[in-house]
Amino acid sequence: MKLLNYLAVMLFAFSVNAQNVINQTYLDVPLNKIGEFVDLHEKVTNASIGEGRTIARSFVYRHWYGSDHSIMICDIYASAEDMVKDDIWTVLGANIEKLPEDEKKEMQETVAKWWGYFNNHTDEVRVVDWQGNWYGKENLDLDNPYVFVVGSYNSSAGNQELIDAYMGWNVKPGVDDGVMWYGGATTHYIGSGSDVQVWAAYKNIADFAVANGPEGVRNSEYAGSFWNLVEGSHSDQIYVHVGNTRNAQGKFNRAGNDN
């Protein structure tokens, strides 16, 4: 899925140490084909498990509201080095070669159809500090089609200052005293993207509506700081969680009960 320039990644790799990186891939899948894409993605993901994979976890979201791409895939890696080393095509190819001829042909056709949905895709790499820039309720069960809101902002000062203001204004009060499941932020690393992306996750659309209505819980002391740091226009997208993998050896797990 990554079509990033290898040398560019290597030049930057050593600047990201304890923090994780997320390769975010955006696809323009027609709405009436999203179900088919998820079916294909599940098959390809499960067929690409094996030695040589360095991915830590992957999440797939479908677009629900806004003006962005219909699918967002977030592949999480422990480091930029792991992202570069992740060898999905070699592992996938080797696993397909082990199949009987009839199953091999079927799987090759599946991969070709799946990869066809990546035409004209875009991707970017972002950095996340889970300890400093993520905050959530305890014992979250992410095996649900939860709502995932992503806001893209550029900062007029330092990125961390904007993130700190967002966390204080929206995330910490929303998690502690409201219905927000978790929230956080990432910073831009490689590719085309905003300085900062902020997150907010909710159990469902109803909770999202409560959090963003008159009963929403925020700390107004941070609101001015946040908006004063925002430079230019921004965009907000609402996604719904489709499924995820738990580690490099984990199969694709669809969101919801009994999936």
Secondary structure as UniProt FT lines:
FT   HELIX           6..13
FT   TURN            14..15
FT   STRAND          20..27
FT   HELIX           31..33
FT   HELIX           34..47
FT   TURN            51..52
FT   STRAND          57..65
FT   STRAND          71..77
FT   HELIX           80..85
FT   HELIX           88..97
FT   HELIX           101..116
FT   TURN            117..120
FT   STRAND          122..128
FT   TURN            130..132
FT   STRAND          134..136
FT   STRAND          147..155
FT   HELIX           159..166
FT   HELIX           167..171
FT   HELIX           172..177
FT   STRAND          180..191
FT   STRAND          196..202
FT   HELIX           205..211
FT   TURN            214..215
FT   HELIX           220..222
FT   HELIX           223..229
FT   STRAND          230..245
FT   TURN            248..249
FT   STRAND          253..254
FT   TURN            257..258
//
